[in-house]
Amino acid sequence: MLEGAVGSRYAGALFEIAERDGIIDKLEQELDNIRDTIKGSRDLEKVMFYSQVDPSEKKAILKNIFKDQISDITFNFLFLLIDRQRETFLNSIVSTFKGLAYKARNAEQVQVTSAVELNEKEKAALEKSLEKLTGKKVQSSYSVDPLLIGGVMVRIGDRIIDGSVRNKLSSLREHLRQIS
């Protein structure tokens, strides 16, 4: 509960600045880079999210890692999070900011999981169908899960469309149980 409220408040404030200055895409990329860098290093993650590490030390580490990579606005935002001991909410803040950015672009983030790797033609056809379904531009990320057996599973926000063979077999199994 607290994570969502903190994420919304801080992401909303940063988004207002980004929108005012016309740098939504830039800040989104910078936040992604920061989140991915921290997630990619167990040691950095421990330092950033451990409350006993001095805030000035955290700031110096971030300044050293991200110099010439992120804007002053993003540095100031990170330092504000550290000063207010809110750095542990960074993932929630980034996710919320991305959601606001997608909404501003009239776009929808879509996660597609398929049983096998989809080729470019299949991806384009699927994205076209999803754009018709949502009425928005879709930005898709793809992953493969062989346990689906066949077909695809699509996540649009908190909605899931499961067209996998695994799901259909499960439904058939349930139906057969009910009639026997």
C-alpha positions, -999 to 999 in steps of 0.1 A, spaced: 0 0 0 27 25 10 48 15 -20 20 24 -45 13 57 -27 49 67 -26 55 56 -62 25 76 -74 34 107 -56 71 109 -66 65 96 -102 37 121 -106 58 150 -95 87 140 -118 63 134 -146 49 170 -143 84 184 -146 92 161 -176 59 170 -193 65 208 -187 100 206 -201 92 182 -229 116 155 -218 93 126 -209 112 101 -232 146 112 -220 137 109 -183 121 75 -190 153 62 -206 174 76 -178 152 60 -151 153 27 -169 190 29 -171 193 36 -134 169 9 -124 186 -17 -147 221 -8 -135 211 -11 -98 192 -44 -104 222 -57 -124 247 -53 -95 240 -71 -62 266 -50 -44 252 -17 -57 217 -28 -48 228 -35 -13 245 -2 -9 216 18 -24 188 1 -4 207 -4 30 196 23 54 229 23 73 249 36 44 253 74 47 232 94 21 263 114 10 280 81 2 251 69 -19 250 102 -38 287 101 -45 284 65 -58 255 75 -81 273 106 -93 304 85 -101 284 57 -120 260 80 -139 282 111 -146 276 122 -182 247 97 -185 218 114 -168 205 149 -165 206 172 -136 169 168 -132 173 131 -127 203 135 -104 183 160 -82 153 136 -82 175 106 -71 192 128 -44 157 139 -31 147 102 -29 179 95 -9 174 125 14 139 114 22 149 78 25 126 67 -4 153 51 -26 138 16 -18 107 27 -38 127 33 -70 112 3 -88 77 14 -80 84 50 -90 100 40 -123 70 17 -131 45 44 -123 65 70 -143 65 46 -173 27 41 -170 22 79 -170 45 82 -201 26 55 -220 -7 71 -211 6 105 -224 16 89 -257 -18 71 -259 2 39 -259 -1 6 -240 27 -16 -228 21 -52 -237 40 -83 -226 37 -113 -250 48 -148 -240 48 -174 -266 57 -211 -267 83 -205 -295 102 -174 -307 80 -153 -329 94 -140 -362 90 -103 -372 60 -109 -395 41 -127 -366 51 -99 -342 38 -72 -366 5 -90 -372 0 -96 -334 8 -59 -327 -16 -48 -353 -44 -69 -338 -35 -56 -303 -37 -20 -315 -72 -27 -329 -82 -43 -296 -69 -16 -274 -74 14 -296 -39 25 -287 -3 22 -300 13 -9 -284 48 -12 -273 55 -49 -269 81 -70 -251 84 -106 -259 95 -137 -240 94 -175 -246 79 -201 -223 79 -236 -238 55 -247 -211 27 -229 -230 30 -258 -255 17 -235 -283 -1 -202 -288 5 -170 -269 -4 -153 -237 -7 -115 -237 -6 -92 -207 -21 -57 -213 -19 -38 -180 -36 -60 -155 -56 -79 -182 -44 -113 -194 -55 -129 -227 -44 -165 -226 -45 -182 -260 -21 -209 -251 -25 -246 -258 -18 -252 -221 -48 -231 -211 -70 -247 -237 -60 -282 -225 -66 -272 -189 -101 -259 -198 -109 -291 -217 -97 -312 -187 -120 -292 -164 -149 -295 -187 -144 -333 -189 -143 -336 -152 -176 -318 -148 -194 -340 -173 -181 -373 -159 
